[in-house]
Amino acid sequence: MSYARLITFNLDAGQRAFAEGIADKFAAMLQSQQGFLSISFFIDEASGEYASISHWETKADAEKSYQSSAPRLQEATAGMLKSSPTFKLYEVYEAKV
């Protein structure tokens, strides 16, 4: 069983380059963490909505990553966010196909 961490945040419209810089920085950081499997980023530039989903081997790995990365994300985006980011953890179900 694996886990996924969903992070969403809002920026002013037109901040795609800033968001991509944050994405690149955090993807590199997460790749070195225990249990990391993958990460994808989602952009709705017109509305300023951004999200990422990272995939982890275990719940403990995802939680440990959150403890170190959440404060770094808040620091990196200080003054740029329209509201506080949301962080949610989900158990991943792999469909039997």
C-alpha positions as CSV (number, residue, x, y, z in Angstrom):
1,M,0.0,0.0,0.0
2,S,1.3,3.5,-0.9
3,Y,0.3,7.0,0.0
4,A,-0.2,10.3,-1.9
5,R,0.3,13.8,-0.5
6,L,-1.9,16.4,-2.2
7,I,-0.8,20.1,-1.8
8,T,-2.9,22.9,-3.2
9,F,-2.3,26.7,-3.1
10,N,-3.4,29.9,-4.8
11,L,-1.3,32.6,-6.3
12,D,-2.2,35.7,-8.2
13,A,-2.9,35.0,-11.9
14,G,0.2,35.2,-14.1
15,Q,2.6,33.6,-11.5
16,R,3.3,30.5,-13.5
17,A,7.1,31.1,-13.7
18,F,7.2,31.5,-9.9
19,A,5.2,28.3,-9.4
20,E,7.4,26.3,-11.8
21,G,10.5,27.5,-9.9
22,I,9.0,26.3,-6.7
23,A,8.0,23.0,-8.3
24,D,11.5,22.4,-9.7
25,K,13.1,23.2,-6.3
26,F,10.8,20.9,-4.3
27,A,10.9,18.0,-6.9
28,A,14.7,17.9,-6.5
29,M,14.4,18.0,-2.7
30,L,11.8,15.3,-2.4
31,Q,13.6,12.9,-4.8
32,S,16.3,12.4,-2.2
33,Q,13.9,11.5,0.6
34,Q,13.2,8.0,1.8
35,G,10.2,6.4,0.2
36,F,9.7,8.9,-2.5
37,L,8.2,7.4,-5.7
38,S,7.1,10.3,-7.9
39,I,5.6,13.8,-8.0
40,S,3.4,15.6,-10.5
41,F,2.3,19.3,-10.6
42,F,-0.9,20.8,-11.8
43,I,-1.5,24.4,-13.0
44,D,-4.5,26.5,-13.7
45,E,-2.8,29.7,-14.6
46,A,-6.0,31.7,-15.3
47,S,-7.3,31.1,-11.8
48,G,-4.0,31.0,-10.0
49,E,-4.7,27.5,-8.6
50,Y,-1.7,25.2,-8.3
51,A,-1.3,21.7,-6.9
52,S,1.1,18.8,-6.5
53,I,0.7,15.2,-5.8
54,S,3.6,13.2,-4.4
55,H,3.6,9.4,-4.2
56,W,5.2,7.6,-1.2
57,E,6.0,4.0,-0.3
58,T,4.6,4.3,3.2
59,K,2.5,6.6,5.3
60,A,5.5,7.1,7.6
61,D,7.6,8.3,4.6
62,A,4.9,10.7,3.5
63,E,4.5,12.1,7.0
64,K,8.3,12.5,7.6
65,S,8.5,14.4,4.3
66,Y,5.7,16.6,5.3
67,Q,7.4,17.6,8.5
68,S,10.5,18.8,6.6
69,S,8.9,20.2,3.4
70,A,5.8,22.0,4.7
71,P,7.7,24.7,6.5
72,R,10.1,25.1,3.5
73,L,7.1,25.5,1.1
74,Q,5.6,28.2,3.4
75,E,8.9,30.0,3.6
76,A,9.5,29.8,-0.2
77,T,6.1,31.2,-1.0
78,A,5.9,33.8,1.8
79,G,4.1,36.9,0.6
80,M,3.0,35.2,-2.7
81,L,0.1,33.1,-1.5
82,K,-3.5,34.3,-1.6
83,S,-4.3,31.9,1.2
84,S,-2.5,29.2,3.3
85,P,-1.7,26.0,1.3
86,T,-3.6,22.8,2.1
87,F,-1.9,19.5,2.7
88,K,-3.8,16.2,2.5
89,L,-2.6,12.6,2.8
90,Y,-4.4,9.8,1.0
91,E,-4.0,6.0,0.9
92,V,-3.6,5.0,-2.8
93,Y,-5.7,2.3,-4.2
94,E,-4.4,0.6,-7.4
95,A,-7.3,-0.6,-9.5
96,K,-7.2,-4.2,-10.5
97,V,-7.3,-4.1,-14.3
